[in-house]
Each structure stands twice: as C-alpha cells, then as structure tokens.
Amino acid sequence: MGLLSGLGKLGLGGLDSMKLYEDPDLEAEAESAAQEEAEPEVPKVREEDFLLKKSCKCPACDRDFKTLAVRAGKAKLIGTDRDLRPQYDGIEPLKYDVTMCPYCGCASLSRNWGSLTDNQRRTIKKEIAQNFRPVEADKDTYTYDEAVNRYQMALANAIVKQAKNSEKAYICLKAGWLLRSKWMSLDHSDPNYNVEVAETMSLEREFLENALEGLVNARATENPPICGMDDMTVDYLIAALSVRFEKYDQAARLVAKLLGSKAINSRMKEKALDLKDEILKARSKPGQPQLNELPVGQAE
C-alpha cells in the first residue's frame, strides 16, 4: 500500500511511486544544471581579437605589406612596473610595437616608421636588405620569440643608420620589457622551464643595461622630449633602472631632483619615494660603500 495506491483503479497506477516531497539537494542540482544549459558559454578572448592588419609602405624598398597592430582603445591598462613597463589585460601590446618589412628587413619602432634620410636608406639596403631572408608576412599573431626578433631587427637598423641614442635606448628598453613578459608567461611544467627563464632574464638584463646607458647619454645630449617622454619621466626612468643595476649614486641624485621639484605630481612623487626607500635600504646594508651624492630627497 502507498499514498497513491488507490489510483490504480482509475487507470493511474503508474503514479503510485511518485515521491511526495522532492529531495532538496537533488532539486538544487537540477536547477543548477538547468541554469548552466540556459546560460550561453562566454566566448574566450583571443589575442587576434585585439589586433588589426595595418597597411604599410617600406621606406627602404618601397614595397607594400601589412603588419599587425593593436586596435586603438582595445587593450586595457591594469598597472605598471617600477621601471614603467605597462601591464595590460589579455594581451602584450609590446609584441606589436615594431614595424618590419618582410621583404628587405627594414625595421623600427612603429612610432619612428617611415622617417629615413637618403643616406640611411642606402645604408639599410647595403647592410640589412642585401643579406636579409624574407619572412612570412601573413600572420594572425606574433609569438614572443618572433617579437623579440623584430626588436633585434629594429635595433640592428638603428645601429646601421646611426640613429640617435634615444631611439636605440628606447628599442632596448621595450625589448627588455618584452623579455620580462616572455619569461613571466613561460609554462612552469615545461622540463626546460628553469633554463628558459634564466636565458630570458639574462637577455632582459642586457637590453635594460643598454637602455640605461643610452638614456643617460640622450639626457645629456638631446633636447626634450626624449622618446616622447618629458624630462621628469626620463629622470625617473633612469633612476629606476639605476637602482636595479645598483648605481645608487646616480639614482640618489635623480630622486633628490625629482622630490625637490615643485612640478612633480602625486603619482610620480609616490614612485620616487619608493625608490628613495630602496636606496636607503641599500645604503644600510653591511659592506655597502659610502655614496658621495646628496641625501635622497635633498635638493641641490
């Protein structure tokens, strides 16, 4: 006998096994499953979604080609490193900041593309294009290794065309930033992870050391803006790189200059104060040689 056993006489005997009360856990699972079926799957954001193919004309060989560029306003800035390396959500725009002709190898940072003197054009044809092996132009994305190669090509072009110190320094700076992004993105489960990280970090350091040298030279010999940056930003960047490479005298002098400026904004002041703290910590370490510059924060 059951609660509904009498319904068999009415032809509804199949209902006599129905439960009077639903199991709350099973009911919740059923509702959850129904919601999952009803909600459409969120499409995965792809790197290609941030990019467009931009038409270019090579100033060295006059051939037309397309290069990948990040769509304006598409990448979302989420922060910066101490040395001003920008961090973006979903994409690394630095991978797409070099324009390179796939036919002759003429390359530069995109902000400098197209500006060649006749002598520079002849030099690039002789020193670069003559031995360059054409590369595939039709790409959907660039890998980190491809992007690093493009920066190396931009630097080679800058050297042979005798570009300003600021241009060469900026290429080195961005290449160093890109290499940092590369080693941070490496797969920890890869058997070669430790080797790859060590090699990439070593190359990052080499690029950034050369960026520092070039920026110091450019600051002393070129008129602002340098690489599109005002004096205060350049001074901060030199100070940040100087701290990294333990050039504390140089860093202390520049931080003192920044903190003594009435024009410094609150964001830059906060960054400069962080550098000041690190310099003071370095000075307090046993065995640290005495520095000859003014105390950090004291104007000359």
Steps between C-alpha positions, in 0.01 A plus 500: 500500500606853438370853509385483138437125468126550462546685171556172321125456485483821302758391251780705663689220666825631354487795736501303824878509527529879479676669791294732712794732575797572277853452629624861549855408398385333179269791428784749538721294268223487242451877516875557467520269202208678339666837550825373347310378197312829471805726537703533178871425527711816528722518191871474574695817436762438234812705432383545141197692628729785610679529167460643154706472182641839415617592151856634477748610235869429555714816490802294394370272221164673425304174519154482659424257780276452801608492863313411818405782735288525814160658446472844658330487840475121495772414755420583864786633713500338845824633648869575453825355633746716691693568179174606329445177304124506429284201588190424292214256541471228238784604269861621497497801263882516505497201263350726234699821547757437225426543130719287275501459123477124432684544168813701583520502883467875548362534856439754773271573788162581348519858632812556285390312189543671163757765592823424310752731341641409160827396662320283758301335222816414309667367815204277590489359148870420517534379861156343560300433183787346304524201736146490641291188449133591439255383766135404492287815511150357542481426874207503743724560802869522588661263747730643765803368313382659174440828682847492658651443154312803372648716777844367416442597137387847608816538709723378215337754268545776759869417535579490127306819425672674796177591677495725806595353836142550613359284219745216567441527877123486458524188284715337769258608773195356326685182404595454866139550605386249236749240623366544853151430371635194322661335802200583715278315250712183480340170596625380841434138400738518205811285568718783365326768709796589723742522210264712291427736787869546576588567135209741450572690821865530402405651163249730670778628725732560204239703314409706806864574586545635148175693529634668814827594332319641198251699706777658707681603182181626337407702810837676481508564126144518363222752542170390657272328448709183495315197358180697548568539873545825696811566709341387824392164358843440347672589827275263692558219248878546518478498880288181504740319267797632698357347819455167325864496391623633834617837368379661820696827469332574169159392628531708818584816308202463266254408775613805697438712192154353450391540862637855504289602201182699560360369171499134607155340506377275779537179298859573401581612854375170640716305257803717580446445873497124443836532326628711788407226747684238296811717470503556876464126562790431265715757681428337834625155394828391660793549267314746277749771394421857602331700228623844409176658382262713700255321733195384312229763508736792553508750213829622370 
